[in-house]
Amino acid sequence: MFKKYFRTRSREKIGGFKIMKRIVFTGGGSAGHVTPNIALFPRLKSMGYDIHYIGSYEGIERKLIEDYRIPYYGISTGKLRRYFDVKNFSDPFRVLKGFAEARKILKTLRPDVVFSKGGFVSVPVVRAAAMLKIPCIIHESDMTPGLANNLCIPVAQKVCCNFPETMQELPAEKAILTGSPIRNELTRGTREKGFEMCGFNMAKPVIMVIGGSLGATGVNKLVREALPRLLEDFQIVHICGKEKIDNLLLNTKGYKQFEYVKEDLKDLFAMADIVISRAGANAICELLALRKPNLLIPLPAHASRGDQILNAKSFESQGFSMVADEDYLTAVTLTEKVHELYFTRQSYVEAMQNSKIKDSIETITALIEETVNSSAANRKKQKV
């Protein structure tokens, strides 16, 4: 019976009992390719979905998914590059191996749908699913699709995206503006707990500085150089990244540093009046969902493919964010921009409240349900 359960499609019945719908998630290589998937788990579980995850053998996704007791399957993966690297000769073979492994896993699980958040581990999974005629939905976080998603878009049924501008980059019949799902718990923070956690004065406004899961060296440096000026009017909670705490500033009044915050992040967000952040797609979608006025300092073009710059420009044009170029910022100009943001913060809040993206989790899970139902209907027609 156990084997029969796993080899039978979830819309069929065994012994008179209807088996729950099954979904396989994929995505990895960075936290940004995993956390939006995790945000969808609670809602899908409440809708009766049996959730499984395919990632790389030892990528960050394995560690993140372990906390949620979701069945995890590791496959071989390799990076596909647009530039010369000696690994370009070996990685294609790893991708082919991953394709074979993903195909075997999917044939066993026989999910109703695959949802991909991108990253190179997703390419063999999505391609294997397409070969097995399993419908795939993929999500593109950035303004322009990365190489991995570009390889998956041709076989995807639908492509979710964060920015109105991205709709022009995608096939019209596949593109859907959804925004990026964020964990519901981030909306449940308590301002008082944040102040208690940092030992701050509740009568003085708070800046939150966050640079992504690994921190942001350039932003850290700028903020610390501006500390004497900023601390005159603000308190600062600084999530600076692993091993990036400045021990010389540990006893600075009104300045609290953390390497990384997990469970208590919601309380720090609740406490913050304004936020200084990099412009990673998931990070800025969290700021949008939480309606936090923000100053974005995107990763410079010389240190990236320029996606954060495009993300920031889109949010700036929609009135959600103030944007500054790291290469031209100084302690003085950063302080000036922070004060400007604080005194005009309500205009940013109002723009975010009027955003067309209202509930990403509801939009995406409804799309998943629609895809599953449509696929089931098509199978019934084929049987008839």
C-alpha positions in Angstrom: 0.0 0.0 0.0 2.9 2.4 0.8 4.5 2.0 -2.6 1.1 2.2 -4.3 0.4 5.5 -2.5 3.5 7.1 -3.8 3.1 5.8 -7.4 -0.5 6.9 -7.8 -1.5 10.3 -8.9 -3.0 12.4 -6.1 -6.3 13.0 -7.9 -7.0 9.3 -7.9 -8.5 7.2 -5.0 -7.2 4.2 -3.1 -9.6 2.1 -1.1 -12.2 4.8 -1.3 -10.0 7.5 0.2 -8.9 10.5 -1.8 -5.2 11.1 -1.7 -4.0 14.7 -1.1 -2.6 16.8 -3.9 1.2 16.7 -4.2 3.6 19.5 -5.0 7.4 19.5 -5.5 9.3 22.6 -4.8 12.8 23.4 -6.1 15.2 26.3 -5.9 18.5 26.9 -4.2 22.0 28.3 -4.2 21.1 31.2 -1.9 18.5 32.0 0.7 16.7 34.2 -1.8 15.9 31.1 -3.8 14.5 29.2 -0.8 12.7 31.6 1.6 9.8 32.5 -0.8 9.1 28.8 -1.2 9.1 28.4 2.5 6.6 31.2 2.8 4.1 29.2 0.7 4.3 26.0 2.9 1.7 26.9 5.6 -1.0 28.0 3.1 -0.5 25.0 0.9 -0.6 22.6 3.9 -3.9 24.1 4.9 -5.1 23.5 1.4 -4.3 19.8 1.6 -1.0 19.6 -0.3 1.7 17.0 0.4 4.9 19.0 0.0 8.3 17.7 -1.2 11.5 19.5 -2.0 14.3 18.8 -4.5 17.6 20.7 -4.0 21.3 20.2 -4.2 23.2 17.7 -2.1 24.7 20.1 0.3 23.3 23.6 -0.7 21.9 26.2 1.7 18.4 25.0 0.8 19.0 21.6 2.6 19.7 23.3 5.9 16.8 25.8 5.5 14.3 23.1 4.6 15.3 20.7 7.4 13.6 23.0 9.9 10.2 22.5 8.3 10.2 18.7 8.2 9.6 18.6 4.5 10.9 15.5 2.6 14.1 16.6 0.9 15.8 15.0 -2.1 19.4 16.0 -3.1 20.6 15.9 -6.7 23.8 16.7 -8.5 24.0 20.3 -9.9 26.4 22.5 -11.7 26.6 26.2 -12.4 25.9 27.3 -16.0 28.1 30.3 -16.8 28.2 33.0 -19.5 31.9 33.5 -18.9 34.9 31.2 -19.2 35.8 29.0 -16.3 37.5 25.7 -16.2 34.5 24.2 -14.5 32.5 24.9 -17.7 33.9 21.6 -18.9 32.8 19.5 -15.9 29.6 21.2 -14.7 27.4 20.2 -17.7 28.0 16.5 -16.8 26.8 17.3 -13.2 23.7 19.0 -14.7 23.0 15.9 -16.8 23.4 13.6 -13.8 21.0 15.9 -11.8 18.5 15.7 -14.6 18.6 11.9 -14.4 18.2 12.0 -10.6 15.4 14.5 -10.7 13.6 12.5 -13.4 13.8 9.3 -11.2 12.5 11.2 -8.1 9.6 12.8 -10.0 8.6 9.5 -11.6 8.4 8.1 -8.0 6.6 11.0 -6.4 4.4 11.8 -9.5 3.5 15.3 -8.2 0.5 17.3 -9.6 2.7 20.4 -10.0 6.3 21.6 -9.6 7.0 25.1 -8.3 10.5 26.5 -9.0 12.1 29.6 -7.3 15.2 29.4 -9.5 18.9 28.9 -9.0 20.8 26.4 -11.0 19.5 23.3 -9.1 16.1 24.1 -10.6 17.1 23.6 -14.2 17.3 19.8 -14.2 14.2 19.5 -12.0 12.0 21.7 -14.3 13.3 20.2 -17.5 12.7 16.6 -16.1 9.2 17.6 -15.0 8.4 18.9 -18.4 9.6 15.7 -20.0 7.2 13.8 -17.7 4.4 16.2 -18.6 4.2 17.5 -15.0 3.1 21.2 -15.1 5.6 23.7 -13.8 5.2 27.2 -12.4 8.4 29.2 -11.9 9.0 32.5 -10.1 11.5 35.2 -11.2 12.4 37.6 -8.5 14.6 40.1 -10.4 13.7 42.6 -13.0 15.3 40.5 -15.8 15.3 36.7 -15.7 18.6 35.1 -14.8 20.2 32.3 -16.9 18.7 29.5 -14.9 15.1 30.8 -15.3 15.7 31.6 -19.0 16.4 27.9 -19.5 13.2 27.0 -17.7 10.8 29.6 -19.1 10.2 27.7 -22.5 8.8 24.7 -20.7 7.0 26.5 -17.8 3.2 26.8 -17.8 3.2 30.1 -15.9 6.0 32.6 -14.8 5.4 34.7 -11.7 7.3 38.0 -11.3 7.8 40.9 -8.9 8.0 43.9 -11.2 5.6 45.4 -13.8 8.6 45.9 -16.1 9.4 42.1 -16.1 6.1 41.4 -17.8 7.6 42.8 -21.0 10.5 40.4 -20.7 8.3 37.3 -20.5 5.9 35.5 -22.9 2.6 37.3 -22.5 0.5 34.2 -22.1 2.7 33.0 -19.2 3.5 36.1 -17.3 1.7 36.9 -14.0 2.6 39.8 -11.6 2.4 38.2 -8.2 5.2 39.8 -6.1 7.3 37.6 -3.9 5.7 35.6 -1.1 7.0 36.6 2.4 6.7 34.6 5.6 3.5 35.5 7.4 5.3 35.6 10.7 7.2 38.7 9.6 3.9 40.6 9.9 3.4 39.5 13.5 6.2 41.4 15.2 5.8 43.4 18.4 7.4 46.8 18.6 7.9 46.6 22.3 9.8 43.3 22.0 12.1 44.9 19.5 12.9 47.8 21.9 13.4 45.4 24.8 15.7 43.2 22.6 17.9 46.2 21.7 17.7 48.1 24.9 16.5 51.2 23.1 14.6 54.3 24.2 11.0 54.1 22.8 10.8 57.9 22.4 13.6 58.0 19.8 13.1 56.8 16.2 14.9 53.7 14.9 16.8 52.9 11.7 17.1 49.3 10.8 20.1 48.4 8.6 20.0 45.1 6.7 22.2 43.8 3.9 20.9 40.4 3.1 21.7 36.9 4.5 25.5 37.5 4.3 25.5 41.2 5.2 26.8 44.0 3.0 30.4 45.2 3.6 30.0 48.5 1.7 26.8 49.4 3.5 28.3 48.4 6.9 31.2 50.7 6.3 29.1 53.7 5.3 26.7 53.3 8.2 29.5 53.0 10.7 31.3 56.1 9.3 28.0 58.0 9.7 27.3 56.7 13.2 28.3 59.9 15.1 25.9 62.0 13.0 23.1 59.5 12.8 23.0 58.7 16.5 22.3 62.4 17.3 18.7 61.8 16.0 18.2 58.0 15.7 18.9 54.7 17.2 20.2 52.0 14.9 19.8 48.2 14.8 22.3 46.8 12.4 22.1 43.3 11.0 25.6 43.2 9.6 26.2 39.6 8.5 28.3 36.7 9.8 31.6 37.7 11.3 31.0 41.4 10.4 30.3 42.7 13.9 32.6 45.6 14.9 33.8 44.8 18.4 35.0 48.4 18.9 31.4 49.6 18.7 29.8 47.0 21.0 29.2 49.5 23.8 28.0 52.4 21.6 24.8 53.7 23.1 21.8 53.5 20.7 23.6 51.2 18.3 22.9 47.4 18.4 24.6 44.9 16.1 23.5 41.4 15.2 25.3 39.0 12.8 22.0 37.3 11.8 18.5 37.3 13.2 15.9 34.6 12.6 12.9 34.3 14.9 13.1 37.8 16.3 13.4 39.6 12.9 9.7 40.3 12.9 10.1 42.3 16.2 13.0 44.4 14.8 10.9 45.2 11.7 8.0 46.2 13.9 10.3 48.5 15.8 11.9 50.2 12.8 10.7 53.5 11.6 12.8 53.4 8.4 15.1 50.8 6.8 18.4 51.0 5.0 18.8 47.9 2.8 20.4 46.3 -0.2 18.0 45.9 -3.2 17.8 42.1 -3.4 14.3 41.2 -4.8 13.1 39.3 -1.8 14.4 41.9 0.7 12.6 44.8 -1.0 9.4 42.7 -1.4 9.5 42.2 2.4 9.8 46.0 2.8 6.8 46.5 0.5 4.7 44.0 2.3 5.5 45.5 5.7 5.1 49.1 4.4 8.5 50.2 5.6 9.9 53.4 4.2 13.3 52.5 2.9 16.6 53.8 1.5 18.0 51.2 -1.0 21.7 51.0 -1.7 21.9 48.4 -4.5 25.0 46.3 -5.1 27.1 48.2 -7.6 27.3 47.2 -11.2 31.0 46.2 -10.9 30.1 43.7 -8.2 27.0 42.1 -9.8 25.1 41.6 -13.0 23.2 44.8 -12.2 19.9 43.2 -11.1 19.8 45.1 -7.8 20.2 48.4 -9.6 17.2 47.6 -11.8 15.2 46.4 -8.8 15.8 49.6 -7.0 15.0 51.8 -10.0 11.6 50.1 -10.3 10.8 50.6 -6.6 11.9 54.2 -6.9 9.7 54.9 -9.9 6.7 53.4 -8.1 7.3 55.6 -5.1 8.2 52.8 -2.7 11.8 53.6 -2.1 14.5 56.2 -2.0 17.7 55.0 -3.8 21.3 55.9 -3.4 24.4 54.9 -5.4 27.0 53.3 -3.1 29.9 54.6 -5.2 28.9 58.2 -4.5 27.7 58.0 -0.9 29.7 59.5 2.0 28.9 59.6 5.7 27.5 63.1 5.2 25.3 62.4 2.1 24.0 59.2 3.8 23.0 61.2 6.8 21.2 63.8 4.7 19.3 61.1 2.8 18.3 59.3 6.0 16.9 62.6 7.4 15.0 63.3 4.1 13.6 59.8 4.1 12.4 60.1 7.7 10.7 63.4 7.3 8.9 62.2 4.1 8.3 58.7 5.2 4.5 58.9 5.0 4.5 59.4 1.3 6.4 56.1 0.8 3.9 54.3 3.1 1.0 55.6 1.1 2.5 54.6 -2.2 3.1 51.1 -0.9 -0.4 50.9 0.4 -1.6 51.6 -3.1 0.5 48.9 -4.7 -1.2 46.5 -7.1 0.5 43.6 -5.4 -1.7 42.9 -2.4 -1.3 39.3 -1.3 1.4 37.3 -3.0 0.8 34.1 -1.1 -2.9 34.0 -2.0 -2.2 34.9 -5.6 0.4 32.2 -6.1 -1.4 29.4 -4.2 -4.6 30.2 -6.2 -2.5 29.8 -9.4 -1.0 26.5 -8.2 -4.6 25.2 -7.4 -5.8 26.4 -10.8 -2.9 24.6 -12.5 -3.5 21.4 -10.6 -7.2 21.4 -11.4 -6.6 22.2 -15.1 -4.0 19.4 -15.3 -6.4 16.9 -13.7 -9.2 17.9 -16.1 -6.9 17.4 -19.0 -6.0 13.9 -17.8 -9.7 13.0 -17.5 -10.3 14.1 -21.1 -7.4 12.0 -22.3 -8.8 8.9 -20.6 -12.2 9.5 -22.1 
